[in-house]
Amino acid sequence: MFRKALAIATAAVIGVASLTAPASAAENRHTADSKRVVVYYQTQYVNGVYVSPKALTDNNTGVTDVLVGAIHLDPDVVHLNDDPPESPKFTQMWADLHAMQAKGVHVSAFVGGAAQGSFQRLDTDFATYYPRLKNLVTTYGLNGLDLDVEESMSQAGINRLIDQLTTDFGTGFIITLAPVATALSGGGNLSGFNYETLERDRGAKIDWYNAQFYCGWGSMANTTGYDNIINRGLFTPNKVVTGVVTNSANCSGYVALPTLKNTLAALVAKYPTFGGVDGWEYFNSDPGGTAAPWQWAREMTSAMSGGSTGPVNLALNKAATGSAACATSEGPAKAFNGSVSGGNSDKFCSLASSKWLQVDLGASQALGSVEVSHAAAGGESASFNTRAFTVQTSTNGTSWTTRSTVTNNTAAVTTHSITGVTARYVRLNITTPTQGTDPAARIYELKVFA
């Protein structure tokens, strides 16, 4: 990664509050899931506003694991970034994470990262610092720990830590590590110990590796770096999760979403037990950005499933119509192409006096929700987000029923429940196109889900 201790300039201090919950058992590592969708969750506050991870489950993204941190074993106290885990500012976060656990998502804490000291202390004074780590796991009901060792630690020291975690929490406890990708293919390493030796000696106790293919340590622009790891013959695909940056601001090595999805699809085709993908980090993940960071996980699920599992966008590339476009490059079809990240022309734009957008799903079917990505979802100013609009459905394209009426929207992405509705056509009628006086309607994507 590097796991930067609040390296993102826009983020404020991370927070969490004390909640006592029993440790939850995870699946046995010997039946490890493949195609995991793992989210690193370090920035919980942006400009003083709490960023909840619960949208990942509320929007049925397919996320499997959330890694909260960074945990630092400091000389006198355990810190979650700059505050103790029991700080009142973290209360809502712990509650949200436990709600996600109840829906089957594994919640682990990641330890260490770019901030030095935690693993050196575990290496040289295990009796003092390990009990504090154990207490963190039991107090907050964690499913596992991600050991992000970016400082010198001995081979014996990492072995001891893994052995003790397994002894204390059993084989169902998830143990992962987060090496730079080259450390798994015989190249550069930040951890001191040798990962190939670790896998030979303790591989049976390690669930998977969140390999960092960014910050100069690899790339997911193609499969080459991952192939180099697997071709060495030691690490199996189900144990290597490919780590990527979710936003170009988070570190070097960002890979644009269409390219990344192509790479993931190629890895799934090449390695049927492919371990999955992790994202550094959650709060500003593209394509939704800070307004809807959960969309990244949905895109990853889609890329690795070939569209066969997870939420299916029924409107994708379906026949679209709408009011007169601002330009020929901004017609209705742009709102149904599956992308919001293609720049300012990757949208439907209309200046007509009556602004509308419509999709033909091809046949009547049972619907569940409609998701609309407004201007800020595509990188434009939030002042251009659609303020007032209605969502309508029809079975014949002539008679319409209003399902949702919005009069004061400010969000970049809005979701509208239409559970129980059967329809062939979905229509968006825009009455107030922006937050101010700008007359142009801007819709980057309209998705329809069963």
C-alpha positions in Angstrom: 0.0 0.0 0.0 2.0 2.1 1.8 -0.4 2.3 4.7 0.0 5.9 5.3 -1.0 7.2 8.7 -3.5 9.7 7.5 -1.5 10.5 4.4 -4.6 11.9 2.6 -4.5 15.6 3.1 -8.3 16.0 2.9 -9.0 13.5 5.7 -9.4 14.4 9.3 -8.5 12.1 12.2 -10.1 8.7 12.1 -12.5 7.8 14.8 -14.2 4.9 16.5 -16.0 4.3 19.8 -16.0 1.5 22.3 -18.4 -1.4 21.7 -18.1 -4.8 23.3 -19.0 -7.7 21.2 -18.0 -11.4 21.1 -15.4 -12.4 18.6 -17.1 -13.8 15.5 -15.8 -17.0 13.9 -14.9 -16.8 10.2 -14.8 -19.6 7.7 -12.0 -22.0 8.1 -9.0 -20.9 6.1 -8.8 -24.4 4.5 -12.0 -23.6 2.6 -10.9 -20.1 1.8 -13.2 -18.1 -0.4 -11.8 -16.9 -3.7 -12.7 -13.7 -5.6 -12.8 -11.7 -2.3 -13.7 -8.0 -2.4 -11.6 -6.4 0.4 -11.9 -2.8 1.4 -9.3 -0.9 3.5 -11.1 1.6 5.8 -8.7 4.1 7.3 -10.3 7.4 6.7 -13.5 7.6 8.8 -13.8 11.4 8.8 -13.5 13.8 6.0 -13.6 17.5 7.0 -15.3 16.5 10.2 -18.0 14.4 8.5 -18.2 10.7 9.4 -17.8 8.3 6.5 -19.8 5.1 7.2 -18.8 1.8 5.6 -22.3 0.5 6.0 -23.2 1.7 2.5 -21.2 -1.3 1.3 -23.9 -3.6 2.6 -26.9 -1.3 2.2 -26.2 -1.2 -1.5 -25.5 -4.9 -1.9 -22.0 -4.4 -3.4 -20.7 -7.9 -2.8 -18.0 -6.8 -0.4 -16.6 -9.7 1.6 -14.1 -8.1 4.0 -13.5 -4.7 5.6 -10.1 -3.9 7.2 -10.3 -1.1 9.7 -7.2 0.7 10.9 -4.5 1.5 11.2 -3.8 0.0 14.6 -0.6 1.2 16.3 0.9 -0.5 19.4 2.5 2.6 20.9 4.6 2.5 24.1 1.8 3.6 26.4 -1.5 3.0 24.6 -3.1 1.3 21.6 -4.1 3.8 18.9 -6.5 3.6 16.0 -4.6 6.2 14.0 -4.4 9.2 16.3 -6.9 8.1 19.0 -7.6 5.1 21.3 -10.1 2.7 19.8 -12.5 3.4 22.7 -12.7 7.1 21.9 -16.3 8.2 21.7 -15.8 9.5 18.2 -15.6 5.8 17.1 -18.9 4.6 18.6 -20.9 4.8 15.4 -18.2 3.2 13.4 -18.0 0.2 15.6 -21.8 -0.1 15.5 -21.8 0.1 11.7 -19.1 -2.5 11.4 -21.0 -4.9 13.7 -24.1 -4.4 11.6 -22.1 -5.4 8.6 -20.8 -8.5 10.4 -24.4 -9.5 11.0 -24.9 -9.5 7.2 -21.9 -11.8 6.6 -19.1 -9.3 6.0 -15.8 -10.1 7.8 -14.4 -7.2 9.8 -10.6 -7.3 10.6 -8.2 -4.6 11.8 -5.1 -3.9 10.0 -2.0 -3.4 12.1 1.1 -1.3 11.3 1.5 0.2 7.9 3.8 3.1 7.1 3.9 4.2 10.8 6.8 2.4 12.4 7.2 0.6 15.7 4.3 -1.8 16.2 6.0 -4.9 14.8 9.4 -4.0 16.2 7.8 -3.9 19.7 6.0 -7.2 19.1 9.4 -8.6 17.9 11.4 -7.4 20.9 8.8 -7.2 23.8 6.1 -9.7 22.9 4.9 -10.2 26.5 4.1 -6.5 26.8 2.5 -5.7 23.5 0.8 -8.9 22.3 -1.8 -8.8 25.2 -2.9 -5.4 24.1 -3.4 -6.6 20.5 -5.4 -9.6 21.8 -7.6 -7.3 23.9 -8.4 -5.3 20.9 -9.6 -8.4 19.0 -11.8 -9.6 21.9 -13.2 -6.2 22.8 -14.4 -5.3 19.4 -15.4 -8.7 18.1 -13.0 -8.8 15.2 -13.0 -11.6 12.7 -9.3 -11.3 12.0 -6.1 -9.2 11.7 -4.3 -8.0 8.7 -0.5 -7.8 9.5 0.8 -4.9 7.4 4.5 -5.1 8.2 6.4 -2.2 6.7 9.4 -2.3 9.0 12.1 -4.8 10.0 10.7 -7.8 11.8 12.5 -11.2 12.3 11.3 -14.4 10.8 11.0 -15.9 14.3 9.0 -12.8 15.4 6.3 -13.1 12.7 6.1 -16.8 13.2 5.5 -16.3 16.9 2.8 -13.8 16.3 0.9 -16.0 13.9 1.2 -19.0 16.1 -0.1 -17.1 19.1 -3.1 -15.7 17.2 -4.0 -19.2 16.1 -3.7 -20.6 19.6 -5.8 -17.8 21.1 -8.5 -17.5 18.5 -8.5 -20.8 16.6 -8.3 -21.8 13.0 -11.5 -19.8 12.1 -9.7 -16.5 12.9 -8.6 -14.7 9.7 -4.9 -14.0 9.5 -3.7 -12.0 6.4 -0.6 -10.1 5.5 0.0 -7.1 3.2 3.3 -7.4 1.5 4.4 -5.3 -1.5 3.7 -7.5 -4.5 7.4 -7.9 -5.4 7.9 -9.6 -2.0 5.9 -12.6 -3.3 7.9 -12.9 -6.5 11.5 -12.8 -5.3 11.9 -9.0 -5.4 11.8 -6.0 -3.1 10.4 -6.3 0.4 9.6 -3.9 3.2 9.1 -6.4 6.0 12.5 -7.8 6.9 11.5 -11.5 6.9 11.1 -13.6 3.8 7.6 -14.2 2.6 8.4 -17.4 0.7 9.9 -18.8 3.9 6.9 -17.7 5.8 4.5 -19.4 3.4 6.5 -22.7 3.7 6.7 -22.5 7.5 3.3 -21.0 8.4 1.2 -21.0 5.2 -1.4 -23.4 6.8 -2.2 -20.6 9.3 -2.4 -17.8 6.8 -5.6 -17.1 4.9 -4.3 -14.9 2.2 -1.9 -12.1 1.2 -3.2 -8.6 0.3 -0.4 -7.9 -2.2 0.3 -4.2 -2.9 0.4 -3.7 -6.7 0.9 0.1 -6.5 3.2 2.8 -5.0 5.9 1.6 -7.3 5.6 -2.1 -6.3 3.6 -3.4 -9.2 0.7 -2.6 -11.4 -2.7 -4.1 -12.3 -2.7 -2.5 -15.8 -2.2 -6.1 -16.9 -1.7 -9.6 -15.4 2.1 -9.7 -15.6 2.9 -8.9 -12.0 0.4 -11.4 -10.7 1.6 -14.1 -13.1 5.1 -13.6 -11.8 4.0 -14.5 -8.3 1.9 -17.6 -9.3 4.6 -18.8 -11.7 7.1 -19.2 -8.9 5.0 -22.2 -7.8 4.7 -21.5 -4.1 1.7 -19.1 -3.7 -1.5 -20.4 -5.0 -4.1 -18.1 -6.7 -6.6 -18.4 -3.9 -4.1 -17.0 -1.4 -3.0 -13.9 -3.5 -5.4 -11.0 -3.4 -4.4 -8.2 -5.7 -4.2 -4.8 -4.0 -5.0 -1.6 -6.0 -5.4 2.1 -5.2 -9.0 3.2 -5.6 -8.3 6.8 -6.4 -5.3 8.4 -8.2 -4.9 10.7 -5.1 -4.2 7.8 -2.8 -0.8 6.7 -4.2 1.0 6.2 -7.5 0.0 3.3 -9.7 -3.7 4.0 -10.1 -5.2 2.0 -12.9 -8.3 3.4 -14.7 -11.5 1.4 -13.9 -12.1 0.0 -17.4 -8.5 -1.3 -17.6 -8.6 -2.7 -14.1 -11.8 -4.5 -14.7 -10.3 -6.1 -17.9 -7.3 -7.2 -15.9 -9.5 -8.8 -13.2 -11.6 -10.6 -15.7 -8.5 -11.9 -17.3 -7.2 -13.1 -14.0 -10.5 -14.9 -13.2 -10.3 -16.6 -16.6 -6.7 -17.6 -16.1 -7.0 -18.7 -12.5 -10.4 -20.1 -11.5 -9.5 -19.9 -7.8 -8.3 -16.3 -8.1 -8.1 -14.7 -4.6 -9.8 -11.4 -5.4 -9.0 -7.7 -5.1 -8.5 -5.2 -2.3 -8.8 -1.5 -2.5 -6.7 1.2 -0.7 -8.7 2.9 0.5 -12.5 3.3 0.9 -13.5 6.9 1.5 -12.8 8.3 -1.9 -13.0 5.2 -4.1 -13.8 5.8 -7.7 -16.1 5.7 -9.7 -18.4 7.2 -7.0 -15.7 9.2 -5.2 -16.5 10.6 -1.7 -20.2 10.9 -2.6 -20.6 7.1 -3.2 -17.3 5.2 -2.5 -19.2 1.9 -2.2 -19.6 1.8 -6.0 -16.0 0.6 -6.3 -16.8 -2.7 -4.5 -19.8 -3.2 -6.8 -17.6 -2.7 -9.8 -15.1 -5.2 -8.5 -17.8 -7.8 -7.9 -19.1 -7.3 -11.4 -15.7 -7.5 -13.0 -14.9 -10.8 -11.3 -18.3 -12.4 -11.8 -18.7 -11.6 -15.5 -22.0 -10.1 -14.5 -23.4 -13.5 -13.5 -23.6 -12.8 -9.8 -24.1 -9.8 -7.6 -26.4 -6.9 -8.5 -27.1 -6.7 -12.2 -27.7 -3.4 -13.9 -30.8 -4.2 -16.1 -30.4 -0.9 -18.0 -26.8 -1.4 -19.1 -26.4 -0.6 -22.8 -30.2 -0.8 -23.3 -32.1 1.4 -25.8 -32.2 5.0 -24.5 -34.1 8.1 -25.5 -34.3 11.6 -24.0 -34.8 15.3 -24.5 -32.5 17.2 -26.9 -28.8 16.8 -25.9 -26.4 19.6 -25.2 -24.1 18.1 -27.8 -24.0 15.0 -30.0 -21.4 13.4 -27.7 -23.7 13.8 -24.7 -26.8 11.8 -25.8 -29.0 9.5 -23.7 -27.0 6.4 -24.4 -24.1 7.9 -22.3 -26.2 7.4 -19.2 -26.5 3.7 -19.8 -22.9 2.8 -20.8 -21.8 1.6 -17.3 -19.3 4.4 -16.8 -19.1 7.7 -14.9 -15.3 8.1 -15.2 -14.9 9.0 -18.9 -14.7 12.8 -18.4 -17.3 15.5 -18.9 -18.7 14.0 -22.1 -19.4 10.6 -20.3 -22.9 11.8 -19.5 -26.4 12.7 -20.7 -26.7 16.5 -20.9 -29.8 18.4 -21.9 -30.8 22.1 -22.1 -34.3 21.4 -23.4 -37.2 23.2 -21.7 -38.6 19.8 -20.7 -35.7 17.5 -19.7 -36.2 13.7 -19.5 -34.3 10.5 -19.9 -35.7 7.1 -20.6 -34.6 3.5 -21.0 -36.3 0.4 -22.5 -35.3 -2.7 -20.6 -36.5 -4.9 -23.5 -39.3 -6.7 -21.6 -41.3 -6.2 -18.5 -39.6 -7.5 -15.4 -39.7 -7.3 -11.6 -37.7 -4.2 -10.4 -36.2 -3.3 -7.1 -34.4 0.0 -7.3 -33.1 2.8 -9.5 -29.8 4.5 -9.0 -29.0 7.9 -10.5 -25.4 9.3 -10.7 -25.6 13.0 -10.9 -22.9 15.6 -11.8 -20.5 15.2 -8.9 -20.4 11.4 -9.4 -18.6 12.2 -12.7 -16.2 14.6 -11.2 -18.1 17.9 -11.8 -19.0 20.4 -9.2 -21.7 19.3 -6.7 -23.5 22.6 -7.5 -24.5 20.8 -10.8 -26.2 17.8 -9.0 -29.8 17.5 -10.0 -32.0 19.1 -7.4 -35.6 18.1 -8.3 -36.8 15.1 -10.4 -39.2 12.2 -10.5 -38.7 8.5 -11.3 -41.4 6.9 -13.3 -42.1 3.4 -14.7 -44.3 2.0 -17.5 -45.2 -1.3 -19.0 -45.9 0.1 -22.5 -43.9 3.4 -22.8 -47.1 5.4 -22.9 -48.8 5.2 -19.5 -46.5 6.3 -16.6 -46.6 5.9 -12.9 -44.5 8.1 -10.6 -42.5 5.9 -8.2 -40.3 8.6 -6.5 -40.5 12.4 -6.2 -37.4 14.3 -5.1 -37.5 18.0 -4.5 -34.3 19.0 -2.6 -31.5 16.6 -3.6 -27.9 17.6 -3.1 -26.3 14.1 -3.3 -24.1 12.9 -6.2 -25.7 9.5 -6.2 -29.3 8.8 -5.3 -31.1 5.4 -4.9 -34.8 5.0 -5.2 -36.7 1.9 -4.1 -39.3 0.5 -6.5 -39.7 -2.9 -4.9 -42.7 -4.8 -6.1 -42.9 -2.9 -9.4 -43.0 -4.7 -12.7 -42.2 -2.6 -15.8 -40.4 -2.4 -19.1 -39.6 1.3 -19.2 -38.0 3.6 -16.6 -38.0 7.4 -17.0 -36.3 10.2 -15.2 -38.1 13.6 -15.4 -35.9 16.5 -14.4 -37.6 19.7 -13.1 -34.7 21.5 -11.4 -31.4 20.5 -13.1 -28.9 22.0 -10.7 -28.5 23.5 -7.3 -28.4 27.1 -8.7 -29.4 28.7 -11.9 -27.4 26.7 -14.4 -30.0 25.3 -16.8 -28.2 22.1 -18.0 -29.3 18.7 -16.7 -26.3 16.3 -16.2 -26.9 12.6 -15.6 -23.8 10.4 -15.7 -25.5 7.1 -15.2 -29.0 5.6 -14.5 -29.0 2.1 -13.3 -32.0 -0.2 -12.8 -31.7 -3.3 -10.5 -34.0 -6.2 -10.0 
